[in-house]
């Protein structure tokens, strides 16, 4: 038996509350991290720039929304706008203080997004469900209007776009036209790993239990001594922080520049779809959801032409795009009705079946 909990005893509270309590999980995560770093040296530029970097960025944004929606039970439709706040804040800080390392400003920009998210999270004390979704939708449109109508945010650039000036780390360009995909990927991967570990510690600790109590029954949580307003605002702030950092990574380490339309309502819905398909209340589900929704059209674009070309059938980009929406829509309906925990739950079941069932006890 390769994967089992029996025989792994915990003798203290630290071991019992560990992020990865099973030895097999620790080994598996370690191998995945090593493989991710090794990919920077064996993968080509297309794989790193067009697949892995956006996958990691959207995974980080999905973790942020999952903290709010999956763990706290508060629906948000303003994820794209909160990502925009982080991107614009990072741009202003980079241009105002060019002597400070850009990675510092990427982390700091998340605090601006957290403040805006907490501000728009104030109505969550009185409203929830559909009405809270409408409030966050209003935040989406208001912030997007600010991105268009306030030229100070782009330093009065006539194009109204964000550009990525050259910035280095130990003399190596990490932002700008001369930054290589390998360098960008290593920076994004490291940031995502660090923030994922922090999020895992949060959701497995006292703060995470408070969020889950609010999600399950806010009235009972209040009777137990949990303060709903502070807990919900903290969830909004932490969620927006992660989305803000993801927005900064999106613009400066993937696109290399962007316009306001990048942070539109479609972006918010795509992040929400990633959370639903990956699994509500699951950090690993955020990675699964981002992988499925973002990498799916790339896989379809490679597999379908290869399958139908021998028969003389051409598969265009429009067909692949329609098929993508059909698959994503069907999966959303399936997971909302059948399995709310999404791909993360199917992964857990499959792991137990494949690694335990064939081997006798």
Wavefront OBJ file of the C-alpha trace (Angstrom):
o trace
v 0.000 0.000 0.000
v 1.522 3.269 -1.140
v -0.917 5.779 0.325
v -2.404 5.293 3.757
v -3.002 7.193 6.953
v -2.891 4.159 9.236
v 0.319 3.881 11.201
v 1.223 7.581 10.978
v 0.664 8.786 14.521
v 0.703 12.371 15.774
v 2.169 13.001 19.183
v 1.734 16.792 19.387
v -0.614 19.523 18.187
v 1.904 20.875 15.703
v 2.028 17.566 13.837
v -1.740 17.176 14.011
v -2.356 20.609 12.448
v 0.370 20.343 9.814
v -0.435 21.451 6.282
v 0.542 18.043 4.907
v 0.020 15.554 7.748
v 0.733 12.476 5.627
v 4.261 11.575 4.637
v 3.119 10.649 1.131
v 1.604 14.102 0.666
v 4.835 15.802 1.714
v 6.845 13.669 -0.683
v 4.367 14.266 -3.506
v 4.316 18.041 -3.023
v 8.105 18.121 -2.853
v 8.380 16.219 -6.139
v 5.851 18.521 -7.806
v 7.754 21.628 -6.691
v 11.056 20.168 -7.904
v 9.479 19.265 -11.236
v 8.040 22.782 -11.549
v 11.466 24.354 -11.041
v 13.102 21.809 -13.366
v 10.607 22.770 -16.064
v 12.239 26.198 -16.246
v 15.414 24.564 -17.581
v 13.926 21.880 -19.837
v 10.801 23.613 -21.168
v 10.789 25.789 -24.269
v 9.829 29.455 -24.373
v 6.297 28.773 -25.636
v 5.530 26.369 -22.807
v 6.789 28.768 -20.158
v 5.418 32.040 -21.546
v 2.110 30.938 -23.060
v 1.116 28.080 -20.755
v 2.835 27.915 -17.387
v 3.037 31.609 -16.450
v -0.670 32.356 -17.098
v -1.617 29.066 -15.444
v 0.199 30.106 -12.261
v -1.208 33.652 -12.368
v -4.801 32.462 -12.718
v -4.223 29.822 -10.042
v -3.192 32.569 -7.633
v -6.264 34.638 -8.510
v -8.442 31.538 -8.030
v -6.932 30.978 -4.588
v -7.877 34.541 -3.692
v -11.481 34.112 -4.804
v -11.653 30.661 -3.201
v -10.746 32.165 0.165
v -13.754 34.465 -0.116
v -16.280 32.229 -1.864
v -15.174 28.710 -1.000
v -14.044 29.161 2.604
v -16.172 32.117 3.742
v -19.241 31.610 1.549
v -19.317 35.171 0.158
v -19.914 35.448 -3.576
v -17.889 38.043 -5.463
v -18.110 39.165 -9.082
v -15.428 41.853 -8.812
v -12.295 39.711 -9.011
v -11.161 41.239 -12.290
v -11.396 44.767 -10.874
v -9.438 43.843 -7.748
v -6.744 42.365 -9.992
v -6.725 45.687 -11.823
v -6.210 47.616 -8.596
v -3.084 45.581 -7.881
v -1.767 46.079 -11.409
v -2.318 49.846 -11.434
v -0.916 50.217 -7.913
v 2.191 48.260 -8.877
v 2.647 50.453 -11.961
v 2.415 53.671 -9.946
v 4.851 52.379 -7.335
v 7.311 51.120 -9.966
v 7.391 54.448 -11.763
v 7.430 56.581 -8.603
v 10.187 54.597 -6.860
v 12.281 52.956 -9.607
v 15.164 52.276 -7.222
v 13.104 49.758 -5.210
v 13.018 46.185 -6.472
v 9.894 45.413 -8.461
v 9.175 42.211 -6.497
v 8.723 44.340 -3.388
v 6.144 46.453 -5.204
v 4.353 43.357 -6.492
v 3.786 42.244 -2.905
v 2.989 45.763 -1.689
v 0.455 46.369 -4.480
v -1.701 43.648 -2.999
v -2.277 45.788 0.094
v -3.904 48.506 -2.032
v -6.205 45.904 -3.522
v -6.899 44.547 -0.016
v -7.951 48.004 1.192
v -10.318 48.461 -1.761
v -11.698 44.955 -1.296
v -12.355 45.531 2.403
v -14.114 48.793 1.543
v -16.482 47.113 -0.880
v -16.878 44.225 1.574
v -18.576 46.439 4.167
v -22.097 45.610 2.866
v -21.427 41.912 3.581
v -22.487 42.409 7.200
v -26.055 43.194 6.135
v -26.454 41.431 2.809
v -25.335 38.162 1.305
v -26.033 35.863 -1.598
v -27.439 37.530 -4.694
v -27.440 41.013 -3.178
v -23.774 40.781 -2.198
v -22.955 39.564 -5.690
v -24.666 42.673 -7.089
v -22.641 44.880 -4.708
v -19.360 43.350 -5.874
v -20.568 43.650 -9.461
v -21.011 47.365 -8.837
v -17.416 47.450 -7.579
v -16.328 45.804 -10.828
v -17.958 48.453 -13.009
v -16.944 51.366 -10.777
v -13.284 50.379 -10.633
v -13.201 49.669 -14.347
v -14.622 53.165 -14.913
v -11.819 54.560 -12.731
v -9.214 52.741 -14.829
v -10.582 54.474 -17.928
v -11.388 57.945 -16.622
v -8.478 58.709 -14.274
v -5.374 59.351 -16.426
v -3.221 59.807 -13.308
v -3.278 56.018 -12.866
v -1.266 55.596 -16.081
v 0.909 58.694 -15.546
v -1.137 60.561 -18.168
v -0.075 58.175 -20.894
v -1.955 59.151 -24.058
v -2.556 55.502 -24.936
v -4.134 54.851 -21.539
v -2.195 51.597 -21.258
v 0.134 50.139 -18.670
v 3.648 49.430 -19.895
v 6.339 47.347 -18.257
v 9.587 49.310 -17.798
v 12.844 47.423 -17.492
v 13.478 46.167 -13.964
v 16.198 43.776 -12.814
v 16.935 41.409 -9.950
v 20.647 40.902 -9.212
v 21.370 42.373 -12.621
v 19.014 39.958 -14.430
v 15.999 41.540 -16.206
v 12.724 40.201 -14.824
v 10.346 42.868 -16.168
v 10.554 44.478 -19.576
v 11.146 43.464 -23.161
v 14.542 41.894 -22.440
v 13.308 39.602 -19.638
v 13.384 35.961 -20.725
v 10.409 33.593 -20.240
v 12.595 31.404 -18.031
v 13.344 34.256 -15.628
v 9.730 35.411 -15.534
v 8.528 31.872 -14.904
v 10.917 31.346 -11.997
v 9.812 34.610 -10.361
v 6.107 33.857 -10.812
v 6.520 30.283 -9.593
v 8.338 31.362 -6.443
v 5.745 34.029 -5.617
v 2.859 31.604 -6.173
v 4.472 28.919 -3.984
v 5.090 31.389 -1.136
v 1.553 32.809 -1.233
v 0.008 29.339 -1.535
v 1.840 28.203 1.606
v 0.622 31.319 3.438
v -2.950 30.681 2.274
v -2.725 27.054 3.371
v -1.567 28.107 6.824
v -4.421 30.604 7.053
v -7.198 28.199 6.075
v -5.861 25.433 8.341
v -5.533 27.699 11.361
v -7.761 29.763 13.607
v -8.606 32.298 10.900
v -9.622 29.552 8.498
v -11.898 27.971 11.102
v -13.544 31.362 11.622
v -14.149 31.711 7.889
v -15.620 28.216 7.669
v -17.884 28.885 10.672
v -19.201 32.034 8.973
v -19.751 30.073 5.783
v -21.648 27.224 7.443
v -23.885 29.364 9.678
v -23.030 32.948 10.453
v -25.605 33.256 13.241
v -24.198 30.248 15.110
v -20.673 31.573 14.572
v -21.670 34.894 16.113
v -23.160 33.113 19.127
v -19.846 31.283 19.546
v -18.014 34.597 19.839
v -16.843 35.088 16.248
v -17.289 38.658 15.067
v -18.948 38.523 11.637
v -17.921 41.967 10.385
v -14.232 41.614 11.197
v -14.139 38.045 9.873
v -15.868 38.901 6.604
v -13.783 42.015 6.054
v -10.628 39.998 6.703
v -11.765 37.480 4.083
v -12.405 40.291 1.596
v -9.020 41.852 2.347
v -7.020 38.608 2.056
v -8.918 37.569 -1.073
v -8.371 40.960 -2.718
v -4.687 40.892 -1.741
v -4.169 37.656 -3.634
v -6.127 38.976 -6.607
v -4.106 42.213 -6.581
v -0.785 40.365 -6.628
v -2.124 38.141 -9.419
v -3.094 41.244 -11.390
v 0.404 42.696 -11.026
v 1.927 39.408 -12.182
v -0.529 39.273 -15.071
v 0.507 42.640 -16.477
v 4.224 42.842 -15.741
v 5.388 39.229 -15.859
v 3.076 37.804 -18.517
v 1.614 40.428 -20.843
v 4.414 42.957 -20.486
v 1.780 45.709 -20.631
v -1.992 45.896 -20.773
v -5.038 48.118 -21.102
v -8.010 48.539 -18.793
v -10.108 46.037 -20.767
v -7.976 43.176 -19.429
v -9.754 43.540 -16.075
v -13.324 43.453 -17.369
v -16.278 41.439 -16.114
v -15.335 38.464 -18.303
v -12.147 38.082 -16.307
v -14.174 37.969 -13.090
v -16.448 35.270 -14.452
v -13.554 33.162 -15.715
v -11.925 33.222 -12.269
v -15.265 32.258 -10.716
v -15.612 29.369 -13.169
v -12.141 28.160 -12.207
v -13.141 28.078 -8.547
v -16.415 26.251 -9.231
v -14.853 23.608 -11.472
v -11.729 23.191 -9.368
v -13.635 22.919 -6.110
v -15.054 25.324 -3.555
v -13.021 25.407 -0.353
v -9.954 23.722 -1.849
v -6.579 25.282 -2.596
v -5.484 22.479 -4.889
v -8.831 22.815 -6.645
v -7.833 26.356 -7.621
v -4.903 24.918 -9.559
v -7.108 22.243 -11.149
v -9.695 24.800 -12.227
v -7.101 27.153 -13.694
v -5.448 24.272 -15.530
v -8.706 23.052 -17.035
v -10.100 26.392 -18.173
v -6.865 27.933 -19.419
v -4.997 24.915 -20.763
v -8.103 23.238 -22.237
v -8.229 25.388 -25.429
v -4.492 24.842 -25.969
v -4.933 21.074 -25.703
v -7.987 21.143 -27.954
v -6.103 23.232 -30.505
v -3.388 20.574 -30.675
v -5.414 17.358 -30.332
v -8.481 18.032 -32.504
v -6.606 19.036 -35.688
v -4.338 16.013 -35.258
v -7.365 13.708 -34.954
v -9.458 15.063 -37.827
v -6.743 16.124 -40.295
v -6.234 12.562 -41.649
v -9.941 12.539 -42.613
v -9.708 15.837 -44.448
v -11.715 17.743 -41.797
v -10.347 21.112 -40.790
v -10.979 22.346 -37.242
v -10.868 26.126 -36.986
v -10.227 28.329 -33.992
v -13.916 29.279 -33.777
v -14.919 25.620 -33.451
v -12.387 25.094 -30.679
v -13.635 28.196 -28.855
v -17.279 27.065 -29.067
v -16.316 23.593 -27.887
v -14.409 25.105 -24.998
v -17.457 27.054 -23.809
v -19.665 23.979 -24.170
v -17.303 21.842 -22.072
v -16.824 24.505 -19.385
v -20.584 25.165 -19.184
v -21.373 21.457 -18.873
v -18.746 21.038 -16.146
v -20.088 24.018 -14.183
v -23.617 22.579 -14.230
v -22.326 19.131 -13.310
v -20.225 20.279 -10.363
v -22.873 22.661 -9.016
v -25.478 19.884 -9.006
v -23.506 16.692 -8.373
v -20.194 17.556 -6.690
v -19.744 21.085 -5.247
v -16.143 20.265 -4.292
v -15.258 19.947 -7.975
v -12.154 18.365 -9.408
v -10.425 18.476 -6.026
v -12.897 15.948 -4.647
v -12.582 13.713 -7.718
v -8.800 13.891 -7.338
v -9.052 12.848 -3.700
v -11.316 9.916 -4.525
v -9.180 8.834 -7.448
v -6.006 9.034 -5.389
v -7.482 6.758 -2.763
v -8.861 4.308 -5.324
v -5.742 4.095 -7.453
v -3.189 3.988 -4.635
v -5.084 2.009 -2.022
v -7.642 -0.261 -3.630
v -5.340 -2.515 -5.702
v -3.183 -3.332 -2.692
v -4.484 -5.562 0.117
v -4.462 -4.389 3.714
l 1 2 3 4 5 6 7 8 9 10 11 12 13 14 15 16 17 18 19 20 21 22 23 24 25 26 27 28 29 30 31 32 33 34 35 36 37 38 39 40 41 42 43 44 45 46 47 48 49 50 51 52 53 54 55 56 57 58 59 60 61 62 63 64 65 66 67 68 69 70 71 72 73 74 75 76 77 78 79 80 81 82 83 84 85 86 87 88 89 90 91 92 93 94 95 96 97 98 99 100 101 102 103 104 105 106 107 108 109 110 111 112 113 114 115 116 117 118 119 120 121 122 123 124 125 126 127 128 129 130 131 132 133 134 135 136 137 138 139 140 141 142 143 144 145 146 147 148 149 150 151 152 153 154 155 156 157 158 159 160 161 162 163 164 165 166 167 168 169 170 171 172 173 174 175 176 177 178 179 180 181 182 183 184 185 186 187 188 189 190 191 192 193 194 195 196 197 198 199 200 201 202 203 204 205 206 207 208 209 210 211 212 213 214 215 216 217 218 219 220 221 222 223 224 225 226 227 228 229 230 231 232 233 234 235 236 237 238 239 240 241 242 243 244 245 246 247 248 249 250 251 252 253 254 255 256 257 258 259 260 261 262 263 264 265 266 267 268 269 270 271 272 273 274 275 276 277 278 279 280 281 282 283 284 285 286 287 288 289 290 291 292 293 294 295 296 297 298 299 300 301 302 303 304 305 306 307 308 309 310 311 312 313 314 315 316 317 318 319 320 321 322 323 324 325 326 327 328 329 330 331 332 333 334 335 336 337 338 339 340 341 342 343 344 345 346 347 348 349 350 351 352 353 354 355 356 357 358 359 360 361
